[in-house]
Amino acid sequence: MSRHLFMNSRHRSLRTGRAAGAAAIAVALAAGLATALPATARAAGKAEAAEVLIPAPDAYDEGPETILSTGRNGVLHREGDDYLWTNSYNRRTRVVTELATVPEHLIIKGHTESNLAMYRQQRADGGTDVVRIGLEDPRFNATVTVPAGYLNLRFAGAWMVVTVDKGDGTYEMRVARGGAESADPVVRLPAGATTDAEPVVLGGEGSDVLIGYRLADGSPGYGILTAYDGRVKPLPVTGDANSFRITQSTVSWFSRNGAGGQGVRILPRSGTGTPKVVPLDTRSTDSEVTTFVADDTVIWHEGVGGPLRLTPHTGVETERTLLESVEFAQLRGEGGGSVLALGKDADGVRAIHSFSQDGIGEIFDLVMRETPKVKTADGEIGALSLDRGRLRYVNSLVGEDTLHGKGVGTGLDPAEGARLADFPGLAPGRFADGTDEGLARLVTDPATGRDALVTGDDPDRPSEGLVLPGTGGRILDAAPEFVLYEAGGRQYVVDTARDLVVRDQRAQGAVLDGDRLIKSAPGRPGTLNVVDPRTGRATASHDLGVDCVPSELQRSGTLVYWSCASQDAAGVYDTATHRDYPAPVSGVLLGDRFLAAREASGDLRLTALRPDGSTGDLGTVTGLKPPAQGDGRGTTWTLDADAGKLAWVGADDTVHVTAPQQAVSPLNVTHSAVPATAAATWRAAWWLSKPAASWKVTLVRRSNGETVRTWTGEDARRAVRVDWDGTSVSGEPAPAGAYTWRLTATPADGSGADATASGTLRATTG
C-alpha cells in the first residue's frame, strides 16, 4: 500500500462531466462489459492492463414519481422528464414518446379500461380536442372534438362530462361523445337538483359514471349516471361522504356518520337496497380517510404518508398492512376492483404496486416497478491507500468524509471483491492498513484533545484508543506490529502489539520494514541505520554512497527509495544486491520492483526496477484528477508497496486499480516469532512479504521422523499463526524431546516458488 498520505486538506473543486461518466461506468460494470476508459499503459509486448473501476459514491434520494393514469394492463407514470408506461403482464417499462412535448397539467388522469393516455389541446375557436393514445394498441388512437360551448371537462374512463351555460345563471350537465352536439345526452338530474359550473365527477366504470350535484335544499346529492342516455339513479348517501368508487359489481363510499356509524358503505352496482357498512379502525376521529373496495376487502389509508391497510368485509383475508407508507392510490375498476398504489414496503423499498384478489380470495401484491433513486450530490475522492488486495478511499459527500473499502484481489491482476466496512470522518494521513489488528486510524481523544490510535476492521468494535503525544498528526507508515506516527516535528513508533510508544525521535527520513525501523543518520550523511524499534539497538546499516542526509525514505522488499530534496539528490538502493537506480527527488512512490513518479504534466511515469540493475519503461498513466495541492500522493494516486498494483483517481472521481508491473518479487518470510522451546503450549508466528493462497506447517519428531502434527490454512494476507497444545494428532501428549518444524506457503498471485522456513524446538513436557 501507499503509506505516504501527505495531504491534509480535502479536494473540494467541482468536477465536469461527472454525471455522464459515472453513469456510463456503473452501467458497464452492471452489464459486465469492457469500458473504454483511460488505462495504464503497459510496456511493449504487454497486454492492456486489467482494471477495477470504482466510482465515487454519490448521494441518492427518492426521485420524483407521479402516477398519471391507469389502464386494464398497466400504469402511465412520470419519472423526471419522461412519461412511462409500465405494463402489468411482464412489468416492462417503455417511454411514451407521443407525450414527450405535452405539459403534465394537460394529461387527463384517472382510469380507462382501454389502456389510453389522453391529453387536452385548446383550439383557436375556444373548443377542446381530446387526444387519445392507445398505449397497448394503436388502433385506439383518436382525437375527439369538444365544442367551444362545452365547459369544464371532467373525465370518467373514456367518458367526458361537461357543463353548458344556459344564460340564466344556471348550468346543465351533458355527456360529450365527440359527435354532433344534438347527439350528446343531457344529464337528467333528480327533481330539484342542480349543478354548478364545474361538474362533480367521482369515478366511472363501463357505461356508468359516479357524479355529484346539489339537491333542492342545497345539500349534496350523489348518483349513478348512465352515460348513454343521461339517466341518473340517486344513491342513498346521508351525511358527509367521500371516497366514492365504482367497480363492475359495487358502488362504495366512506362516511363517519349516518346509519351504521363510521365505515365504508358498499352497495351493489344496481344501486338499490341498504348499503353494507364495514367499520374501519381509524387512528383519528377526524382524519381524511381514503378507501377502495377490492372484491372481498377494503384497502384504505389515512391522510398521505401513513400505512396502506387491508380490512376484509367477507372472504378469507385477515386485517393487515400492505405498505408501510403510501403516497398515492387509485382504483382500477374492472371486475371486483384492484388498487394501484405508490409507496414503500416494510423494507423501505419504494415501488408501484398493484393489489388484486387472486383465485383463492387473498390480495396479491404485484410489484410493477421499483422507483429509481436520483443523484442529489456528487461524491469526491479525497484520499487513497492500497495494501495487499485492499483499497481504501475517502469519499467527501455533502460535507462529510467517509472511508470506504473494497477488495481488489491478491492476484497479479486486480479483481473486484467484497466491500469493506465504512469508517466515518477520516481525512488523508489519518489512516493506514498494514497492522496485524487491521486498519490503523487516528481519532481525537475526548478527554485530552490529543490524537488516539485505534486499530481494527470493525467500526462497531474498535479497540481501546492509545492516546498519543501529539495532536493533528498523521500516520507515516504501518507494519504488522508497529505504526510510525508524526506530529509537531516529532516522530513516534507505536508498538500496537503492546500498546506502547517505544520510540521518540525528531522528524526525519524513516520507514518501517516489518519488525525493523530504517532511518537516516543525521550525523552520518549517506548512511541508513536499521534498528529494533523496541530496544533501539542497531541491527544493520546501509551506505548510500552520497553526501546528504535523506529527508524521505520508502521501502518495498529489498528496495529503499531515498530523497535529499534540499540537495536535489534521490535514488533507489537495493539492500540485497547493493545496486542503485535513478529516481526523481519528489512526487515518487516505490512499488514492488517499480517506481511511479508524477511529472510536471500531471501524468504518472512508471518505471520497472529490474534485479540486474537496469530499468524499463512501463508506460504512462494519463487522465488523473488534479490534486488540490501538492503532488497527489495518497490523495489522487497511490500504490501497494508489496505488490505490483497502482490506484489512481480519474477526472470524474472514479478510482482505477491496475497492475502495471507483473514481474513481482517472490513470496518470502520477512520475520518470525517462533519459540525454541515448548512447555504446555507453543505459539509461533511467521510474517509474509505478500499474501499466500494456502499454507502448511508440519511438526516432526526428530528421533524417528514421525509427523506429530500438521496445520493448514488458506488466504493468509499477512501472517501465519500456529498454536500447539503439546498433543499429537491422536490427542495424546507428544513425547518430550527435539522436533523440527517446517512452513510452506503458496503465493496468492501465483508468481514464483513457494516460501519456506524451518527450524527446531524442544518440547520440555510429554
C-alpha positions, -999 to +999 in steps of 0.1 A: +000+000+000+010+036-002+016+046+034+026+082+024-006+101+029+010+135+029-020+157+021-041+171+050-068+190+031-097+177+011-102+184-026-133+205-029-133+216-065-162+207-088-157+182-115-170+184-150-189+156-169-193+136-137-229+125-141-225+111-176-191+095-168-202+078-136-234+066-151-216+050-180-192+033-157-220+020-135-239+006-165-208-010-178-200-027-145-235-039-141-235-054-175-201-070-172-188-052-203-154-037-211-155+001-209-134+025-230-117+044-201-082+057-195-060+027-188-025+024-176-001+020-204+020-012-205+055-019-216+060-030-252+047-065-258+024-065-228-014-068-230-035-040-218-038-039-180-069-053-164-087-026-143-111-025-114-132+007-116-149+021-085-169+053-090-170+077-060-202+070-040-228+097-048-258+107-027-291+095-039-327+102-028-362+093-038-368+106-073-399+124-084-426+098-093-461+107-104-489+083-112-509+098-141-535+072-151-541+035-151-555+010-176-565-026-176-530-036-185-507-010-169-500+023-155-489+057-170-465+075-148-438+101-149-402+099-137-382+130-142-388+143-177-401+110-191-436+097-194-435+060-190-459+031-195-453+000-173-475-030-181-488-055-157-482-087-176-444-086-178-437-054-159-417-039-187-414-001-190-412+020-221-411+057-228-443+071-242-427+093-269-461+106-281-463+126-248-428+140-249-439+176-255-471+175-235-472+195-203-482+173-174-512+195-164-528+188-197-527+150-193-560+135-182-558+115-150-580+086-139-586+051-152-596+037-186-602+001-194-588+006-229-553+015-217-554+051-230-532+080-224-553+112-230-545+149-230-563+181-239-554+206-266-571+240-267-584+250-302-584+286-316-622+286-316-623+281-279-631+244-281-610+215-269-595+185-287-590+154-266-562+133-280-563+096-272-532+074-275-536+036-274-507+025-252-513-012-259-530-009-292-525+020-317-559+013-331-573+032-302-555+064-313-581+091-319-588+128-314-622+137-300-635+172-308-654+190-280-674+221-290-664+255-278-696+259-257-687+229-236-671+240-203-651+224-175-645+190-190-644+161-165-634+126-173-645+091-161-628+064-181-634+074-217-665+094-209-665+132-208-690+151-186-693+189-193-715+218-184-732+242-207-741+278-196-778+282-201-775+320-200-797+325-169-771+318-143-777+281-143-759+252-160-768+219-174-747+187-175-741+169-207-721+138-218-698+148-246-695+119-271-674+136-297-700+138-324-729+162-331-740+182-301-775+171-307-765+135-300-749+143-267-771+132-238-783+158-213-779+146-178-813+143-162-807+151-125-833+142-099-862+167-095-850+200-080-813+190-083-789+214-100-752+215-110-726+242-106-704+254-135-679+227-126-694+192-127-686+168-099-674+135-114-663+109-089-654+079-110-667+057-138-668+021-149-682+008-181-712+030-191-718+043-156-704+075-141-705+085-105-715+121-102-724+147-075-749+176-076-769+199-053-803+188-041-832+212-039-824+221-002-788+228-011-773+196+004-750+174-016-765+145-036-749+116-054-760+093-082-750+069-110-752+084-144-758+062-174-736+079-199-755+066-230-788+083-222-782+108-193-804+090-167-793+094-131-800+069-103-797+085-069-775+068-042-787+065-006-760+087+008-766+105+041-743+130+059-707+138+049-692+113+025-661+108+004-641+081-014-668+073-039-658+043-060-674+021-086-664-013-099-682-038-121-700-052-090-702-025-063-705+012-055-689+024-023-682+054-002-668+063+032-688+082+059-683+089+096-720+094+103-754+081+093-769+046+099-742+021+108-717+046+121-682+052+108-672+029+079-673+021+042-707+018+026-709-009+000-738-012-023-745-035-053-739-019-087-776-018-092-777+010-065-807-005-046-811-017-011-794-008+021-756-004+020-734-028+039-713-009+064-677-021+070-662-004+101-626+008+099-602+011+128-590+046+121-564+062+143-582+096+144-618+106+146-614+134+121-586+123+097-591+122+060-598+086+050-593+072+015-609+039+008-612+014-021-633-018-023-614-046-040-636-077-042-638-091-006-616-064+010-614-027+018-580-012+010-576+022+027-553+047+043-555+078+065-540+110+051-508+108+030-477+090+042-493+066+065-497+029+060-519+013+033-541-011+052-564-040+043-597-047+061-618-077+049-656-074+047-660-111+037-639-140+025-607-155+037-584-124+042-573-111+075-567-075+085-531-064+077-508-037+064-500-038+027-475-009+026-457+009+054-463+043+037-484+053+008-481+084-014-508+077-040-535+051-046-561+047-073-589+022-080-588+001-112-624-007-116-625-038-137-640-069-121-644-065-084-618-038-083-580-037-078-559-009-064-527+006-078-505+023-052-472+041-049-454+036-016-428+019+005-429-017+018-416-029+052-380-029+038-383+007+027-383-001-010-404+024-029-423+010-058-456+010-078-478-019-066-510-034-079-532-051-053-559-075-066-577-106-053-564-139-065-582-172-072-582-182-035-596-149-023-564-134-010-550-100-020-519-105-043-492-078-044-477-073-078-447-050-077-449-034-111-418-011-108-393-001-082-388+036-085-352+046-092-334+070-069-319+101-083-285+116-076-286+146-054-249+152-048-215+141-063-190+122-042-154+133-044-124+111-037-101+128-012-076+100-002-064+066-012-045+036+002-037+002-013-025-027+008-024-064-001-056-065-021-075-039-001-083-005-014-094+022+010-107+055-003-121+086+014-152+100-002-164+135+006-202+138+002-225+167+014-198+180+037-190+146+053-160+124+048-163+086+049-136+060+045-149+032+022-131+000+013-131-026-015-113-059-021-093-057-053-078-092-053-044-106-044-036-120-079-013-104-104-043-086-120-068-067-099-103-083-094-133-067-078-140-082-044-161-077-013-169-043+002-151-034+034-166-017+064-171+021+063-155+044+088-168+080+092-148+112+094-113+101+083-090+125+065-059+119+044-029+109+066-052+097+094-055+061+084-033+032+071-037-005+065-010-029+074-012-038+111-020-073+124-050-058+141-063-043+108-069-007+099-050+019+119-067+052+123-063+084+143-092+098+163-093+127+188-093+117+224-122+135+240-105+138+274-072+153+263-079+166+227-048+147+216-046+121+189-055+085+198-046+054+178-073+029+172-069-004+153-094-029+138-115-036+108-149-034+125-161+001+132-187-012+157-160-029+178-130-006+178-100-013+201-094+010+230-076+040+217-040+046+227-035+083+235-005+097+216+018+126+224+007+149+196-024+165+181-033+168+144-007+143+134-005+118+106+004+081+101+035+078+080+037+040+079+022+008+093+037-026+098+023-058+114+032-047+150+041-010+146+028+023+134+051+053+126+033+085+136+044+121+132+031+153+149+046+186+160+080+179+143+085+146+162+081+110+151+069+082+173+070+044+168+039+029+183+041-008+193+005-019+185+010-054+199+018-039+234+000-005+232+032+015+239+051+043+223+085+027+220+105+053+201+105+091+200+127+110+175+128+142+156+111+142+122+135+127+097+136+102+069+122+069+083+102+039+072+091+006+088+104-027+075+085-055+092+099-056+128+126-031+120+129+007+115+150+021+088+161+057+095+186+083+082+216+091+104+217+129+108+254+128+119+264+104+091+254+116+056+245+088+032+240+063+060+208+045+068+206+027+102+184-003+108+172-005+144+149-027+165+121-003+175+115-019+208+151-018+221+166+009+199+195-015+191+211-010+157+210-043+137+224-031+104+233-001+083+234+008+046+258+031+029+241+050+000+273+065-012+260+101-012+269+131+009+234+141+022+210+131+049+178+117+033+146+135+044+123+109+029+125+071+028+103+045+013+106+007+013+095-022-009+111-056-003+148-051-005+145-017-022+147+016-004+139+049-020+157+079-006+155+116-013+176+145-002+153+172-017+173+201-005+204+188-024+184+177-054+195+141-050+175+109-049+177+073-059+166+037-051+191+014-033+188-024-033+199-036+001+204-071-011+224-066-043+238-031-035+227-018-069+215+018-074+187+031-096+180+067-106+148+084-093+132+119-091+136+138-058+098+143-053+064+130-063+076+094-061+061+062-047+080+029-046+062-003-055+073-039-060+102-036-084+087-004-100+086+033-094+057+057-101+066+094-104+043+123-111+055+145-139+050+182-144+022+175-169+003+157-141+008+122-157+024+093-139+056+079-154+060+042-145+095+026-144+105-010-138+134-016-115+149-049-126+170-071-104+200-068-127+202-030-121+186-019-153+153-001-157+124-004-181+095+018-193+062+006-180+042+034-197+024+065-185-009+070-168-029+099-181-062+115-171-055+119-134-077+142-113-056+172-104-048+173-067-059+203-046-023+209-037+010+190-038+018+160-059-014+140-051+004+111-033-022+094-012-050+117-024-053+112-062-029+083-066-012+056-046+003+021-049+009-011-030+045-012-017+043-050-015+026-057-049+026-046-085-006-026-082-014+011-087-046+031-078-054+065-092-084+088-094-097+100-128-111+134-135-146+120-130-137+108-095-136+071-105-108+051-088-089+029-112-069+000-098-045-016-123-013-037-124+015-021-144+041-044-130+038-082-131+075-091-127+069-091-089+091-102-061+088-138-047+069-147-016+091-150+015+090-149+052+101-114+064+104-122+101+090-146+126+084-152+163+090-189+169+098-201+204+127-225+206+110-245+234+075-257+241+062-264+276+024-267+278+019-246+247+038-234+216+027-203+198+045-194+166+040-167+140+056-161+106+050-128+087+049-129+049+061-104+023+028-107+005-005-128+007-004-165+005-032-186-011-025-215+012+000-226+038+011-257+058+031-262+089+044-296+099+059-307+132+082-338+130+097-357+159+135-358+151+142-391+168+120-412+144+108-388+116+072-392+127+049-363+117+032-354+150+010-325+139+001-307+106-017-274+104-031-259+071-048-227+061-059-205+033-058-168+024-031-156+047-029-119+040+000-111+063+009-138+089+006-175+096+000-184+132+000-218+149-009-227+185+003-262+196-011-276+228+016-303+231-006-332+218-003-354+187-029-358+160-045-386+181-049-362+210-023-379+232+006-359+248+036-358+224+068-371+240+093-346+253+123-341+231+135-324+199+112-315+170+116-300+136+090-276+121+086-266+085+064-239+069+054-239+033+033-210+018+020-207-017+019-172-032-016-159-038-006-141-070+007-174-085+041-158-091+073-176-081+080-205-059+065-214-025+080-197+005+096-220+031+110-217+065+122-243+090+137-247+124+138-268+156+122-267+190+124-287+222+093-299+240+100-300+277+069-319+288+053-350+274 
